[in-house]
Amino acid sequence: MSAAAPSSPEDTESFVVSFYGPRLLLWVWDRAEGEPDVPVSCAEFGSWQSIPMSAVRSLTDHLSGQALIRSYGGHADAPVVTLLAAGAERARQLQVRRADPAERGRHAVKAVLHWIYAQADRRPLRISGFLDSPGIYFLGEALSRGEVARTLSYLEEAGLITCAGPTFHNGVGSHVELTSLGVEAVQNSEEPDQYLARRREETRPASQTHIRAGTVHYAAEGGTHSNIHNTIDVHTGLSPDDLARLVGELAPALRLDAESRAALLRTAQALGRRGDTDDEPERDRQRGLMERMRRLLGGAPDTVGRQLMLDSVGQALGRLLGG
C-alpha cells in the first residue's frame, strides 16, 4: 500500500471537506508545531494527498470560515495559512482522537462493513483492496494491518462477515463477505456498535430467577430497620408494568442515597403508568425511563438485588427494542 492517501473521488465538495478537512488541520498543526501565527504553505499537502489545488483552496476557505486558520495568498496559487488559537485547540483534540484505540476501532468497524457492502458484486472479495481505499484512513492516519485483522475477527465473531481463503494477517482469512446480519447492520440507521449491542440484548438466552421466601434487610431513613419478605419470579423480557413493580419492590433494599432512591422509585412509578401526553411515542417514553433506571442503578453498590434489577432492565429494553 502506498504511504500517500488515495486520490480524491469524484464526489461533492462537502465530501472533500469532511474527508480532507481534519487532515489538513492536523497537517498544518504538525508543521507549525502547534504554534499560532506560523506561516505554512499548503502546496505540499495537495501533492501528498493527490488532490488538485482547487480542492486545497476549498479546504482552506472552509477552515477559515470556521475561524480555525487564517489563509493568505501564496506561490503558484497554493494558500499560505496560519493557525488560529481555536484551530490549535481543535487540532489537539483531533490528535487525541486519532491516537485513541477505541475511536480507531469504531472507525475500522464501520469502514470495513461499508467497504465490503459497496463491493458486493466482486467474488472473491479480498480485504487487501480495503488497504487502498479511503476508509483505511482515520483522521489522516492509516489503520495498521493488525488493526484491520482485529476488526475482521471481531466482525466474524459477531456474525456480520465471513473470512475465508488465504491468510491475510494473524490467521484471518483474506476473502471477506457480508452475512445477512452484516447487510442489515449496514442498512440500519444505527451505528454498528449500537446495532450489535441491540442484537446482543435481543438474543440473550432465556433465564429465570426465583427467590423463594427471600428476606432482604435494609436500614430506612432515621436509622429504623425494615425488611422485604416475598417470593419473586423474574423471567426474561419483563413487561414495563412488571418491571416497574419489581423495581418498586426491591429499590428500598439498595444502599442508595435518599435522593437517588427516591428518583428510582419515581421512575418506576412513571414506567408503570401510561404516558399523559401525545408529544412523545409510548415506546420512546418507556425506553427513556428504562435507561434512566439503568443509570440510577449504576450508582448503587454491587449487590444481588442491584444485579437482578440491572439484568431485568436490560432484558426489558431488549424486548422493547426488538418488539
C-alpha positions as CSV (number, residue, x, y, z in Angstrom):
1,M,0.0,0.0,0.0
2,S,1.2,3.4,-0.8
3,A,2.1,5.8,2.0
4,A,0.1,8.5,0.3
5,A,-3.7,8.8,0.7
6,P,-5.8,7.8,-2.3
7,S,-6.8,10.3,-4.9
8,S,-9.9,12.3,-4.2
9,P,-13.0,10.6,-5.6
10,E,-15.3,12.5,-8.0
11,D,-17.8,13.5,-5.3
12,T,-19.4,16.5,-3.8
13,E,-17.4,19.4,-2.3
14,S,-19.0,18.5,1.1
15,F,-17.4,15.1,0.9
16,V,-14.0,16.6,0.1
17,V,-14.3,19.0,3.0
18,S,-15.4,16.4,5.6
19,F,-12.8,13.8,4.4
20,Y,-9.8,16.1,4.0
21,G,-10.6,19.0,6.3
22,P,-9.4,17.3,9.6
23,R,-6.3,16.0,7.7
24,L,-5.3,19.5,6.6
25,L,-5.8,21.0,10.0
26,L,-3.7,18.3,11.6
27,W,-1.1,18.7,8.9
28,V,-0.8,22.4,9.4
29,W,-0.7,21.9,13.2
30,D,2.2,19.4,12.8
31,R,4.2,21.8,10.7
32,A,3.5,24.8,12.9
33,E,4.4,22.6,15.9
34,G,1.1,23.7,17.4
35,E,2.0,27.4,17.4
36,P,-0.4,30.0,16.1
37,D,0.8,32.6,13.6
38,V,3.5,30.4,12.0
39,P,3.1,30.6,8.2
40,V,2.6,27.2,6.5
41,S,2.4,26.7,2.7
42,C,-0.3,24.1,1.6
43,A,1.4,23.2,-1.6
44,E,2.9,20.0,-0.2
45,F,-0.4,18.9,1.2
46,G,-2.0,18.9,-2.2
47,S,0.8,16.7,-3.6
48,W,0.8,14.4,-0.6
49,Q,-3.0,13.8,-0.8
50,S,-3.0,13.8,-4.7
51,I,-5.8,16.4,-4.8
52,P,-5.9,19.5,-7.1
53,M,-5.0,22.9,-5.7
54,S,-8.6,24.0,-6.3
55,A,-9.6,21.4,-3.7
56,V,-6.9,22.6,-1.3
57,R,-8.3,26.2,-1.7
58,S,-11.8,24.9,-0.9
59,L,-10.4,23.3,2.3
60,T,-8.6,26.4,3.4
61,D,-11.7,28.5,2.7
62,H,-13.8,26.1,4.8
63,L,-11.4,26.1,7.7
64,S,-11.0,29.9,7.5
65,G,-14.8,30.2,7.7
66,Q,-14.7,28.2,10.9
67,A,-12.1,30.6,12.4
68,L,-9.6,27.7,12.7
69,I,-7.0,29.1,10.4
70,R,-6.2,32.3,8.5
71,S,-5.5,32.0,4.8
72,Y,-3.2,34.2,2.7
73,G,-2.2,34.1,-1.0
74,G,0.9,32.1,-1.9
75,H,3.2,31.0,-4.7
76,A,1.6,29.1,-7.6
77,D,-1.8,29.8,-6.1
78,A,-1.0,27.5,-3.1
79,P,-2.5,29.1,0.0
80,V,-0.3,30.0,2.9
81,V,-2.1,29.6,6.3
82,T,-1.5,30.2,9.9
83,L,-3.2,28.5,12.8
84,L,-5.6,30.5,15.0
85,A,-6.0,29.6,18.7
86,A,-9.2,27.8,18.1
87,G,-7.6,25.8,15.3
88,A,-4.7,24.8,17.5
89,E,-7.1,23.5,20.2
90,R,-9.3,21.7,17.6
91,A,-6.1,20.0,16.2
92,R,-5.1,18.9,19.7
93,Q,-8.5,17.3,20.2
94,L,-8.3,15.6,16.8
95,Q,-4.8,14.3,17.6
96,V,-6.1,12.7,20.9
97,R,-8.9,11.1,19.0
98,R,-6.6,9.8,16.2
99,A,-4.4,8.1,18.9
100,D,-7.4,6.6,20.8
101,P,-7.7,2.8,20.1
102,A,-11.4,2.8,20.8
103,E,-12.1,5.6,18.3
104,R,-9.9,3.9,15.7
105,G,-11.7,0.6,16.3
106,R,-15.1,2.1,15.9
107,H,-14.0,3.8,12.7
108,A,-12.5,0.5,11.4
109,V,-15.7,-1.5,12.1
110,K,-17.9,1.0,10.2
111,A,-15.4,1.5,7.3
112,V,-14.8,-2.2,6.8
113,L,-18.5,-3.0,6.8
114,H,-19.4,-0.3,4.3
115,W,-16.4,-1.1,2.1
116,I,-17.5,-4.8,1.8
117,Y,-21.1,-3.7,1.2
118,A,-20.0,-1.4,-1.7
119,Q,-18.0,-4.2,-3.3
120,A,-20.8,-6.8,-3.1
121,D,-20.6,-7.7,-6.8
122,R,-16.9,-8.8,-6.5
123,R,-16.2,-12.5,-5.9
124,P,-14.0,-13.3,-4.2
125,L,-13.5,-10.0,-2.4
126,R,-10.0,-9.6,-1.0
127,I,-9.6,-7.4,2.1
128,S,-6.3,-6.2,0.7
129,G,-8.3,-3.9,-1.5
130,F,-9.5,-2.1,1.6
131,L,-5.9,-1.1,2.3
132,D,-6.0,1.2,-0.7
133,S,-9.5,2.7,0.0
134,P,-10.3,6.0,1.6
135,G,-11.7,4.1,4.6
136,I,-8.3,2.9,5.7
137,Y,-7.5,6.4,6.9
138,F,-8.7,7.7,10.3
139,L,-8.2,11.5,10.6
140,G,-5.3,11.2,8.1
141,E,-3.5,8.2,9.6
142,A,-3.8,4.8,8.1
143,L,-5.0,1.9,10.1
144,S,-2.4,-0.8,10.5
145,R,-2.7,-4.3,9.0
146,G,-3.1,-5.6,12.6
147,E,-6.0,-3.2,13.3
148,V,-7.8,-4.4,10.2
149,A,-7.2,-8.0,11.1
150,R,-8.6,-7.5,14.6
151,T,-11.6,-5.7,13.1
152,L,-12.2,-8.7,10.8
153,S,-12.0,-11.1,13.7
154,Y,-14.5,-9.1,15.7
155,L,-17.0,-8.8,12.8
156,E,-16.7,-12.5,12.1
157,E,-17.3,-13.5,15.7
158,A,-20.3,-11.2,15.8
159,G,-21.7,-13.0,12.7
160,L,-21.6,-10.0,10.4
161,I,-19.0,-11.2,7.9
162,T,-17.2,-14.4,6.9
163,C,-13.4,-14.7,6.3
164,A,-12.0,-17.5,4.2
165,G,-9.3,-18.3,1.8
166,P,-5.6,-17.4,2.1
167,T,-4.4,-15.8,5.3
168,F,-4.5,-12.0,5.4
169,H,-2.9,-11.4,8.8
170,N,-2.6,-13.4,12.1
171,G,-4.6,-16.3,10.8
172,V,-7.6,-14.3,9.5
173,G,-8.8,-15.2,6.0
174,S,-8.4,-12.7,3.2
175,H,-11.7,-13.4,1.3
176,V,-14.5,-11.5,3.0
177,E,-18.2,-11.4,2.6
178,L,-21.2,-9.9,4.4
179,T,-23.7,-12.2,6.1
180,S,-27.4,-11.3,6.1
181,L,-26.9,-9.8,9.5
182,G,-24.0,-7.8,8.1
183,V,-26.1,-6.4,5.3
184,E,-28.8,-5.5,7.9
185,A,-26.1,-3.7,10.1
186,V,-25.0,-1.6,7.1
187,Q,-28.6,-0.7,6.1
188,N,-29.7,0.0,9.6
189,S,-29.8,3.6,10.8
190,E,-27.8,2.8,13.9
191,E,-24.1,2.9,14.2
192,P,-22.6,-0.7,14.0
193,D,-21.7,-0.8,17.8
194,Q,-25.3,0.3,18.7
195,Y,-26.7,-2.3,16.3
196,L,-24.5,-5.1,17.8
197,A,-25.5,-4.0,21.4
198,R,-29.2,-4.3,20.5
199,R,-28.7,-7.6,18.8
200,R,-26.9,-9.0,22.0
201,E,-29.8,-7.8,24.2
202,E,-32.4,-9.4,21.8
203,T,-30.5,-12.8,21.6
204,R,-29.6,-13.2,25.3
205,P,-30.6,-16.7,26.4
206,A,-33.8,-17.1,28.4
207,S,-33.3,-17.1,32.1
208,Q,-35.4,-17.3,35.2
209,T,-34.5,-16.1,38.7
210,H,-36.6,-17.5,41.6
211,I,-36.3,-16.1,45.1
212,R,-38.4,-18.1,47.4
213,A,-39.4,-16.5,50.7
214,G,-36.3,-14.4,50.4
215,T,-35.8,-11.8,53.1
216,V,-33.8,-8.6,52.3
217,H,-32.9,-6.4,55.3
218,Y,-32.3,-2.7,54.9
219,A,-31.9,0.4,57.0
220,A,-34.5,3.1,56.4
221,E,-34.0,6.8,56.9
222,G,-33.7,7.8,60.5
223,G,-32.0,4.5,61.5
224,T,-35.0,2.3,61.6
225,H,-34.7,-1.2,60.1
226,S,-37.2,-2.9,57.8
227,N,-37.2,-5.9,55.5
228,I,-38.7,-7.3,52.4
229,H,-40.1,-10.9,52.7
230,N,-41.6,-12.2,49.4
231,T,-41.5,-14.7,46.6
232,I,-40.4,-13.1,43.3
233,D,-40.3,-14.8,39.8
234,V,-38.3,-12.9,37.2
235,H,-38.5,-14.0,33.6
236,T,-36.6,-12.8,30.6
237,G,-38.1,-9.7,29.0
238,L,-40.4,-8.4,31.7
239,S,-43.2,-6.1,30.5
240,P,-42.8,-2.4,31.5
241,D,-45.6,-2.9,34.2
242,D,-43.9,-5.9,35.7
243,L,-40.5,-4.3,35.6
244,A,-42.0,-1.2,37.4
245,R,-43.4,-3.5,40.1
246,L,-40.1,-5.4,40.6
247,V,-38.1,-2.2,40.9
248,G,-40.6,-0.7,43.3
249,E,-40.4,-3.8,45.4
250,L,-36.6,-4.1,45.6
251,A,-35.4,-0.5,45.4
252,P,-35.8,0.2,49.2
253,A,-33.2,-2.5,49.8
254,L,-30.5,-0.9,47.7
255,R,-27.8,1.1,49.5
256,L,-28.6,4.2,47.5
257,D,-28.6,7.8,48.9
258,A,-32.1,9.1,49.7
259,E,-32.3,11.3,46.6
260,S,-31.2,8.6,44.2
261,R,-33.6,6.0,45.7
262,A,-36.5,8.5,45.5
263,A,-35.6,9.2,41.8
264,L,-35.5,5.5,41.1
265,L,-38.9,4.9,42.7
266,R,-40.4,7.9,40.8
267,T,-39.0,6.5,37.5
268,A,-40.6,3.1,38.3
269,Q,-43.9,4.7,39.1
270,A,-43.8,6.6,35.8
271,L,-43.0,3.4,33.9
272,G,-46.0,1.7,35.4
273,R,-48.5,4.2,34.0
274,R,-49.3,5.2,30.5
275,G,-47.9,8.5,29.1
276,D,-50.0,11.5,29.8
277,T,-49.2,13.3,26.5
278,D,-49.2,12.6,22.8
279,D,-46.0,14.6,22.4
280,E,-43.7,11.5,22.8
281,P,-44.4,8.0,21.4
282,E,-45.1,5.5,24.2
283,R,-42.1,3.2,23.3
284,D,-39.7,6.1,23.3
285,R,-41.1,7.2,26.7
286,Q,-40.6,3.7,28.2
287,R,-37.2,3.4,26.7
288,G,-36.1,6.7,28.2
289,L,-37.4,5.7,31.6
290,M,-35.7,2.3,31.5
291,E,-32.4,3.9,30.5
292,R,-32.8,6.3,33.4
293,M,-33.3,3.3,35.7
294,R,-30.1,1.7,34.4
295,R,-28.2,4.9,35.1
296,L,-29.5,5.2,38.6
297,L,-28.8,1.6,39.4
298,G,-25.3,2.1,38.1
299,G,-24.6,4.3,41.2
300,A,-25.7,1.6,43.7
301,P,-23.2,-0.7,45.5
302,D,-22.8,-4.1,43.8
303,T,-25.4,-6.5,45.4
304,V,-27.5,-9.4,44.3
305,G,-30.6,-7.1,44.2
306,R,-28.8,-4.5,42.1
307,Q,-27.6,-7.1,39.6
308,L,-31.1,-8.7,39.4
309,M,-32.6,-5.3,38.6
310,L,-29.9,-4.4,36.1
311,D,-30.4,-7.7,34.3
312,S,-34.2,-7.2,34.3
313,V,-33.9,-3.7,32.9
314,G,-31.5,-4.8,30.2
315,Q,-33.8,-7.7,29.2
316,A,-36.9,-5.5,29.2
317,L,-35.0,-3.0,27.0
318,G,-34.0,-5.7,24.6
319,R,-37.6,-6.9,24.4
320,L,-38.8,-3.3,23.8
321,L,-36.3,-2.6,21.1
322,G,-36.8,-5.9,19.4
323,G,-40.6,-5.6,19.6
